[in-house]
């Protein structure tokens, strides 16, 4: 916090006059709109001014110490600047200097969120990659749900502010002000949907199948040719409403069964290209820290953002599957990122 100005000559004169009139130091502070402690200090010693801050010389960093810091920053991801410098036995460096030095060799990042993968998960991911390695992924329909809130994910409201400007005010609401559940699919270079799940509906097996009937099957799938339906492979993750016996049997009656229903490895959102589509849409609807005042307005933003995603972007995502499978095998079932 910056230092406050010393009492002016006019204020000092007023203090003396108010004291002569019998005013207390607290009343004088209120009259002059100054801190009570400032008034008391002046009364105790009218000749004493505010002590000026003495600038301490900054600690200089040698080239050898810089190399140590760089190595420590690489070995200690997400560590604080203090922890990095202490690990190098470099002391006496203020935080501002530490951050300025690190800014030239590192970036502030958040830890990536990913599902835990145990040995069984990795083996199943490898088996899945081997099974579908020769698949024509242009015939696979990749599906998933996404929830969007009125306020957006935590931390999305950060950004640079020009000097002299004030940061815009953001509404603060519980649970992000509520949200909308969205379902969509991508195949080759085509976007299917997005379709909105009715507000208040919890997707269990029955409501999920009814939702697919009212949206995906009636509005998109039924318009496709017999040859397309014969070759299409339907992908969905292992959410309980998707993988239940009820949903599996219902899809089988629709002709989506056996090899036409893709098996899915556990804990594998990194293998589903539609997750990248969700990122594109969220970046668009929440850019510049945007918030929404109603569920309908955020849904309209999702629809508008989806319309702006062209076929080439979708094709890039669906054609990335060969590379993802090879990465899974190379990492022995490990997480490959998105």
Protein Blocks (a to p, Z undefined) as FASTA:
>chain_A
ZZdddddfklmmmmmmmmmnopafklmmmmnopafklmmmmmmmmmbccddddddddddd
dfklmmmmmmmmmmmghiafklmmmmnopghiafklmmmmmmmmpccddddddddddfkl
mmmmmmmmmmmmmpcfklpccdddddddfkopehilgccddehiacddddddehhlpaad
dddddehjacehjddddehiacdfklmmmmmmmmmmmmmmmmpcfklmmmpccdddfbfk
lmpmklmmmmmmnopahjllccddehilklmmklmmmmmmmmmmmgghiacfbfklmmmm
mmmmmmmpcfklmmmmmmmmmmmmmmmmmnnopaebZZ
